[in-house]
Amino acid sequence: MLWWTNQKLRRGKPEARLALIQQLAFEGEAKSVALLIRVLKDKDPDVRSAAAKALVGFKDRRAAAPLMEMLKDTVPLARAAASESLGKLGEPLAIDRLVPLLRDQDQIVRAVAARSLHRLGWRPETDAQKIHQILAIGNLQMLLTIGSEAVEPLLELMRFGPPNKQLAAVKTLGQIKDPRLTRSMLEALQKDSPAVRIAALDNLERIADPTTYPDVEKMLKDSNASVRTTAVDTATRCGGKRAVPKLIEALRDTFWDVRRTAAKALGSIGEKIAVPALCELVHDPDNDVREAAIGALAKLRDQRALVPVVTATMDVERTVRNLALATARKLDENWENSEQIRNVLPAIQSALSHPDYWVRYSARLLLERLNLDAGQLTKQLKAQDEADNFAPPHLALPLLADLLFDRDRDLRVAAAEALGRLGEREAESILATAARDADPAVQAAAQAALAALN
């Protein structure tokens, strides 16, 4: 019977040999150990690996030497299986053979060898061994206790490791004070992974070395929008006023967060050459960008921004309107009496016919605030008032409108129900938007509120 089993292990198909190895492991007969040891040299790596794992259950010391020899296998799967089995067998003689595997080319082999060495009670004797153990385990934060000695292994991991390990290496390098850090982060900017490039830019922002600015500036044209956004902050820190021309270009980026971040950066730097471009951004399609532009103009305090900012007091978004009104006051305490404000009349005229109620309402308030003799504009205002059946909106309307877009589903539902009870026709447009909410309960509440208004 043993002879026949041996023949099947040698000549059967790989699937059949694997099944037979599982059977031998389940039966656990001591006479099977010799058969499984011979299988450690099978031509199929899956079969070799299965035999190595099966030998663990027999607790037979005869398996130790063949398994240690298997650590030289050309296939990573087989080396990993042998490493794992030696650790589980508790073979102390395997320690000297397992330590070199901490530097194996295969990540899985390194990790398995580290676990087996831990089972065998091994402790690193040198910093180099400790570094390779930590790298094999993958907890790179442990390298921070070693300091500069860990830089070279981390650089190697950053250069040749898989993307996730490259990212971990870059983040860890950023926490080690070492003169090689700057150059290594510039090298990391060339990596294929956007996450790695972003981590490198974050580190360069903290270093704030002016000599890195030319390399950072190139990242403002990166193919990845998140990288470009991060590059704006890094360029601001590394380049300062040198970065202003490129940051002004970034105000025209196709990605909203790049424009927003660039606007905030220009406001912080304080160069008034950016004012005209920021004034254009006051009319950006994205409300966060508009807010950032107005906030930057508030810091720059340049009179050229007064007309665009006052125009923004009629914005469709309440937060933008409020910020614009506060900014106008910073630009000129008596802005209502400024000669420049007459240039706002065409915008007011246009806003009085805007489909959004709040834009029309804001335009009317602005006209009253300016107290201008607007001629035809006043007639248009009267006609619009009649069409709107104008009356000041309920004080709760803006708050409830904002709550319709809260992250909390229950708050959105409650806001929709309250708007239905409030009976303000001006809420129709915003309730129509809420009726397309991703949550069915919010949709139903908004539809019911719309029905109540009609």
LOGU-503326 format. One line per 2 residues: their letters; for each residue z, y, x of C-alpha. Coordinates in pm, 1 decimal. Each point is the difference from the previous one (the first is absolute). Layout:
A) Z:Y:X  ... $
***
This chain:
ML) 0.0:0.0:0.0  85.6:238.9:283.5 $
WW) -330.5:-80.1:167.2  -191.6:77.3:-319.0 $
TN) 186.2:330.8:-44.2  -90.2:90.5:356.9 $
QK) -367.0:-72.7:-70.3  0.2:219.8:-309.2 $
LR) 164.3:283.0:196.0  -273.3:-25.4:262.0 $
RG) -311.2:-55.1:-209.8  59.4:129.0:-349.4 $
KP) -124.9:329.6:-135.2  223.0:302.0:75.6 $
EA) 114.9:17.8:-363.2  97.7:-367.9:5.6 $
RL) 180.1:36.1:334.3  195.7:298.9:-131.7 $
AL) 103.9:-195.8:-308.1  111.4:-292.5:216.0 $
IQ) 206.4:229.8:224.7  178.5:134.0:-308.4 $
QL) 68.4:-356.5:-111.9  144.5:-97.5:340.4 $
AF) 221.0:308.8:-1.6  123.9:-85.7:-349.4 $
EG) 80.4:-361.8:93.9  176.5:111.6:318.8 $
EA) -19.3:-331.4:184.3  77.5:23.5:372.2 $
KS) -300.4:-213.4:90.0  -227.3:280.2:-124.8 $
VA) 110.8:238.5:276.3  -226.0:-156.3:261.9 $
LL) -296.4:18.4:-237.9  59.8:366.6:-75.6 $
IR) 39.0:82.9:369.8  -345.1:-146.0:62.8 $
VL) -137.8:212.0:-286.8  112.9:313.8:186.6 $
KD) -324.4:-41.9:195.6  -222.6:-39.1:-307.9 $
KD) -330.2:186.6:18.0  77.2:184.4:-326.5 $
PD) 247.4:292.4:45.7  125.3:-32.0:-357.4 $
VR) 85.4:-363.5:58.9  168.6:78.8:332.7 $
SA) 206.1:273.3:-165.6  100.1:-224.1:-290.3 $
AA) 117.8:-268.9:241.8  205.1:253.7:196.7 $
KA) 176.0:115.8:-316.0  53.8:-356.1:-122.5 $
LV) 180.2:-100.9:319.9  281.2:244.7:-76.8 $
GF) 134.0:-224.2:-275.1  52.2:-296.8:235.7 $
KD) 234.9:187.5:235.1  -133.3:-210.6:285.4 $
RR) 24.2:143.0:353.8  -311.5:-194.0:99.5 $
AA) -202.7:265.2:-180.2  128.4:287.3:218.1 $
AP) -218.9:-51.5:307.1  -328.4:-49.5:-195.9 $
LM) 78.2:304.3:-213.0  65.8:210.8:309.8 $
EM) -335.5:-114.6:136.2  -158.4:104.2:-330.3 $
LK) 113.2:358.4:66.9  -306.6:20.9:224.6 $
DT) -235.1:-84.3:-288.8  -306.6:225.8:-23.5 $
VP) 43.3:44.8:-375.4  268.0:252.9:-110.5 $
LA) 84.1:-204.3:-310.6  93.1:-299.3:213.8 $
RA) 202.8:208.7:247.2  190.9:155.7:-288.2 $
AA) 72.7:-341.0:-156.2  128.5:-137.0:329.1 $
SE) 215.4:309.9:57.1  154.1:-24.8:-344.0 $
SL) 75.1:-371.9:34.9  165.9:41.0:339.7 $
GK) 228.6:264.5:-144.3  95.1:-217.0:-294.2 $
LG) 57.4:-302.5:226.1  246.6:209.9:200.5 $
EP) -158.8:-96.2:330.3  156.4:223.5:271.3 $
LA) -253.1:-111.6:262.7  -268.2:175.5:-205.6 $
ID) 142.7:346.5:65.3  -183.2:54.4:329.8 $
RL) -327.0:-105.8:-167.2  52.0:220.4:-306.9 $
VP) 88.9:324.2:180.9  -358.4:53.4:130.3 $
LL) -128.0:-38.2:-356.6  169.3:330.5:-85.8 $
RD) -309.1:149.8:165.9  -249.0:-235.3:-164.3 $
QD) -327.0:157.2:-114.0  65.0:-113.2:-356.3 $
QI) 249.1:198.4:-207.6  113.5:-301.6:-205.6 $
VR) 65.8:-206.8:313.5  209.4:284.1:143.4 $
AV) 204.8:31.5:-318.3  59.5:-376.5:-30.2 $
AA) 99.7:-24.9:366.4  249.7:284.2:-47.8 $
RS) 157.7:-176.1:-300.1  25.1:-330.4:186.4 $
LH) 157.6:163.7:302.2  255.3:160.2:-230.6 $
RL) 80.6:-343.0:-148.3  47.3:-137.4:349.9 $
GW) 248.8:275.4:84.4  -216.9:172.2:259.0 $
RP) 78.8:358.5:95.8  -229.6:226.5:205.3 $
ET) 108.0:36.0:361.1  -209.3:308.8:82.1 $
DA) -121.1:310.9:-181.2  -353.8:-135.4:23.8 $
QK) 100.7:-319.5:-180.8  188.9:201.4:-260.0 $
IH) -304.7:217.7:-61.0  -229.2:-297.2:-47.7 $
QI) 253.2:-165.2:-230.5  17.5:312.8:-216.4 $
LA) -378.2:34.2:-4.9  -30.5:-363.7:-104.6 $
IG) 254.4:41.9:-279.5  -175.1:317.1:-114.0 $
NL) 306.2:223.8:-44.8  -123.0:276.0:227.5 $
QM) 289.8:229.5:-84.4  214.2:-219.3:225.2 $
LL) -204.9:127.7:293.8  156.2:342.9:-38.3 $
TI) 311.7:-131.9:173.9  -210.6:-73.5:309.4 $
GS) -174.6:337.5:25.4  -281.9:72.8:242.8 $
EA) -20.4:-361.4:121.3  -141.7:-87.6:-342.1 $
VE) -285.7:250.7:18.9  -252.9:-216.4:185.4 $
PL) 37.0:-304.2:-230.7  -25.8:231.8:-299.1 $
LE) -313.4:159.6:142.9  -151.2:-343.8:43.6 $
LM) 83.1:-81.5:-362.0  -148.8:331.8:-112.9 $
RF) -321.0:-69.9:189.6  -56.5:-364.8:-75.4 $
GP) 216.5:-96.1:-296.8  -112.1:-31.4:-364.1 $
PN) 3.2:324.6:-204.7  346.2:-56.9:-148.6 $
KQ) 147.4:-58.8:346.8  -186.4:299.4:139.5 $
LA) 161.1:213.4:-269.1  347.8:-136.1:73.7 $
AV) -53.6:58.6:372.6  -109.2:362.7:-51.6 $
KT) 299.8:71.8:-223.7  238.9:-157.1:250.8 $
LG) -155.9:183.2:294.3  56.7:324.7:-185.0 $
QI) 375.7:-61.6:14.3  12.4:-55.5:376.6 $
KD) 24.2:300.4:230.6  -254.9:-69.2:269.4 $
PR) -266.2:214.5:173.9  -265.6:-259.4:-86.7 $
LT) 42.2:62.7:-370.8  -240.9:293.6:-33.3 $
RS) -289.8:-175.6:169.3  61.7:-321.0:-193.3 $
ML) -4.1:186.3:-333.0  -332.0:163.7:87.8 $
EA) -128.3:-349.8:71.0  131.0:-117.9:-337.5 $
LQ) -208.2:269.6:-173.0  -306.2:-212.3:83.3 $
KD) 124.9:-309.8:-184.7  -193.1:-131.7:-300.8 $
SP) 304.1:-10.5:-228.4  61.4:330.4:-186.2 $
AV) 370.4:-87.3:-19.6  17.8:-21.5:380.0 $
RI) -178.1:334.0:39.2  238.5:161.4:-249.3 $
AA) 304.5:-138.5:183.3  -138.4:131.0:330.0 $
LD) -54.3:345.2:-153.2  356.7:0.4:-132.1 $
NL) 127.7:-71.2:350.8  -221.5:270.4:149.1 $
ER) 129.4:246.7:-257.2  356.4:-67.9:116.1 $
IA) -100.1:35.5:366.1  -186.0:327.4:-74.9 $
DP) -177.1:0.5:337.1  -263.8:279.5:4.0 $
TT) -218.3:-201.5:238.8  -61.3:-259.1:-272.1 $
YP) -153.7:250.8:-240.6  -368.5:-65.5:88.9 $
DV) 43.0:-369.7:-81.1  194.9:71.7:-316.6 $
EK) -259.9:252.9:-114.1  -263.1:-275.6:-4.5 $
ML) 209.7:-190.3:-254.2  -54.5:281.0:-251.3 $
KD) -346.8:-155.1:-43.8  126.3:-359.1:-27.4 $
SN) -171.0:-222.7:-255.4  333.9:-74.9:-167.8 $
AS) 141.7:271.5:-225.7  364.9:-90.7:65.8 $
VR) -60.9:22.4:374.0  -153.9:345.7:-46.7 $
TT) 300.1:110.8:-204.6  242.2:-112.7:269.3 $
AV) -218.9:157.7:268.3  41.7:339.7:-167.5 $
DT) 376.7:-5.4:53.9  -36.1:-132.5:354.7 $
AT) -264.1:258.1:91.0  225.8:273.7:-134.4 $
RC) 288.2:-114.6:220.9  -208.6:-63.2:311.6 $
GG) -246.6:286.1:-29.7  177.4:278.9:-183.2 $
KR) -231.3:299.3:-35.9  -273.8:-187.8:188.5 $
AV) -27.3:-229.7:-299.6  -67.2:276.4:-253.9 $
PK) -385.3:-14.5:5.3  0.1:-376.4:-51.6 $
LI) 267.1:23.7:-267.4  -213.1:253.0:-185.9 $
EA) -283.6:-253.4:13.2  239.9:-260.7:-136.9 $
LR) 45.2:215.8:-311.3  -346.8:-124.6:-100.5 $
DT) 80.9:-367.5:49.6  -106.5:-235.6:-279.0 $
FW) 351.5:-146.3:-28.5  249.6:210.7:-194.1 $
DV) 302.3:-82.0:218.1  -178.6:115.2:314.6 $
RR) -71.0:334.2:-167.3  356.9:27.4:-127.4 $
TA) 154.0:-83.9:338.1  -235.0:237.1:183.2 $
AK) 89.4:284.0:-237.1  372.2:-53.1:57.5 $
AL) -56.6:-15.5:376.3  -192.8:326.2:3.0 $
GS) 277.2:168.0:-192.9  254.1:-121.0:255.9 $
IG) -205.7:111.2:301.0  -36.7:347.5:-150.2 $
EK) -347.5:98.6:123.1  -158.2:241.3:-249.1 $
IA) -349.7:-107.0:100.5  55.9:-286.1:-246.5 $
VP) 48.4:231.0:-300.7  -361.6:2.8:-130.8 $
AL) -27.0:-379.7:11.4  338.5:-39.0:-168.9 $
CE) -105.2:243.5:-270.5  -296.5:-226.1:-78.8 $
LV) 237.6:-297.1:-21.9  193.9:172.0:-279.1 $
HD) -277.1:-132.0:-228.6  0.5:-357.5:137.9 $
PD) -47.8:-278.9:-257.2  335.9:-154.7:96.6 $
ND) 312.3:179.4:-120.9  210.1:-116.3:299.5 $
VR) -256.0:156.4:231.2  3.4:321.8:-201.9 $
EA) 379.0:14.4:25.0  -12.9:-57.2:375.9 $
AI) -257.3:276.3:44.0  202.8:248.0:-204.3 $
GA) 315.5:-98.1:188.2  -177.6:61.9:331.0 $
LA) -124.5:338.9:-119.2  356.7:89.7:-98.2 $
KL) 103.9:-55.7:362.7  -294.4:193.6:143.1 $
RD) 63.8:302.7:-228.5  -350.6:139.9:32.0 $
QR) -124.7:245.4:-264.6  -341.3:-167.9:-1.1 $
AL) 161.4:-288.1:-187.9  124.7:210.5:-290.1 $
VP) -299.9:-33.7:-230.9  -41.0:-377.9:40.9 $
VV) 374.4:-49.7:-44.1  17.3:213.7:-313.3 $
TA) -299.7:-190.5:-136.1  199.6:-319.6:56.3 $
TM) 266.2:126.0:-241.4  -245.5:-121.4:-266.8 $
DV) -26.8:-349.3:148.8  -8.0:-300.5:-229.2 $
ER) 312.3:-142.2:171.1  335.7:161.2:-74.1 $
TV) 139.9:-61.5:350.5  -299.9:174.0:154.7 $
RN) 33.6:296.0:-239.1  369.5:42.8:79.2 $
LA) -54.0:-19.9:376.2  -289.7:245.1:-20.1 $
LA) 212.2:249.8:-191.3  281.7:-23.6:258.9 $
TA) -250.3:31.8:284.5  -165.1:307.6:-151.7 $
RK) 341.5:166.2:3.3  42.6:-89.1:370.7 $
LD) -339.1:143.8:83.6  65.1:324.0:-187.5 $
EN) 310.5:83.1:-200.3  -208.2:234.3:-217.6 $
WE) -306.3:-220.8:-15.4  -57.4:83.3:-369.1 $
NS) -89.1:356.3:102.7  -217.4:-94.1:295.3 $
EQ) -359.1:125.7:2.2  -113.6:-347.0:106.4 $
IR) 114.4:-148.7:-329.7  -294.3:156.6:-184.0 $
NV) -205.0:-266.9:176.3  186.5:-261.4:-206.8 $
LP) -148.4:124.4:-329.3  -306.5:-232.4:10.0 $
AI) 229.9:-297.5:55.8  221.5:107.7:-291.4 $
QS) -305.9:37.9:-220.4  -111.5:-350.2:87.5 $
AL) 348.0:-146.3:-48.5  31.2:142.9:-350.2 $
SH) -269.0:-245.7:-107.8  133.7:-296.4:194.9 $
PD) 34.2:-326.0:-198.9  358.2:-47.4:119.0 $
YW) 252.8:186.8:-212.2  235.1:71.8:292.1 $
VR) -273.8:161.8:202.9  -88.4:225.5:-291.4 $
YS) 368.5:77.4:-61.8  58.4:81.6:368.0 $
AR) -304.7:229.4:3.8  133.5:187.7:-300.5 $
LL) 341.9:44.1:163.2  -165.7:116.3:319.9 $
LE) -203.9:258.6:-185.0  315.7:131.3:-170.2 $
RL) 181.0:8.4:334.9  -281.4:199.2:163.2 $
NL) -18.5:248.2:-292.1  -365.9:72.2:73.5 $
DA) -247.7:183.2:-220.6  -242.3:-288.7:-10.2 $
GQ) -232.9:115.6:-278.8  -216.5:-292.9:-102.5 $
LT) 256.8:-233.2:151.9  261.1:118.5:-250.4 $
KQ) -242.6:-72.4:-287.3  -58.6:-345.5:137.4 $
LK) 375.4:-52.0:21.7  43.5:97.5:-363.9 $
AQ) -278.5:-233.0:-108.5  150.3:-282.0:203.9 $
DE) 342.9:63.6:-150.3  -147.9:-31.8:-348.2 $
AD) -179.5:-321.0:95.7  319.4:-141.9:145.9 $
NF) 216.6:133.1:-281.2  201.1:120.5:296.8 $
AP) 374.5:-39.3:6.1  231.3:-47.7:295.7 $
PH) 44.9:-372.7:65.7  329.5:-178.2:-54.7 $
LA) 220.0:28.5:309.3  31.2:-380.1:20.8 $
LP) -374.9:-55.5:16.9  -45.7:36.8:379.5 $
LL) 295.8:-229.0:72.0  -116.7:-270.3:-239.6 $
AD) -353.5:27.9:135.2  128.9:-68.8:351.3 $
LL) 206.5:-296.7:-120.5  -315.2:-161.1:-138.4 $
FD) -91.7:-79.6:361.5  342.6:-109.7:120.2 $
RD) 24.8:-330.2:188.7  251.1:-128.1:-255.9 $
RD) -182.8:-162.9:-291.8  284.9:66.7:-244.4 $
LR) -2.4:371.7:81.3  -376.3:14.7:-61.4 $
VA) 44.5:-170.2:-336.3  284.2:233.4:-98.3 $
AA) -203.0:308.4:103.5  -298.4:-110.2:-209.5 $
EA) 221.7:-58.7:-304.1  168.2:340.0:45.0 $
LG) -335.2:177.6:22.6  -101.9:-160.6:-325.9 $
RL) 312.7:131.6:-169.1  -38.7:343.2:161.6 $
GE) -323.3:59.5:-186.3  -163.2:217.7:267.8 $
RE) -379.7:-30.8:-25.8  -25.8:110.4:362.9 $
AE) 134.0:-341.5:98.2  -312.8:-178.2:-128.4 $
SI) -191.0:1.0:328.0  288.1:-132.2:205.9 $
LA) 87.2:-263.2:-262.0  -361.9:-112.0:8.4 $
TA) 42.3:-61.3:372.7  323.7:-189.7:-60.4 $
AR) -179.8:-217.6:-254.9  -187.0:-148.9:296.6 $
DA) 323.9:-84.5:185.6  10.7:-337.7:175.9 $
DP) 303.6:-100.4:-208.9  -73.6:-112.6:-360.1 $
AV) 330.4:142.6:-127.4  -87.8:347.6:132.3 $
QA) -350.5:-29.9:-146.9  143.5:-86.9:-340.6 $
AA) 252.8:285.7:8.0  -265.6:251.9:100.9 $
QA) -240.4:-118.6:-272.0  275.7:24.5:-259.0 $
AL) 83.3:353.2:118.2  -366.3:102.9:-24.5 $
AA) -10.9:-136.7:-353.6  310.9:200.9:-87.4 $
LN) -161.0:319.6:130.3  -305.3:-52.7:-215.0 $
***
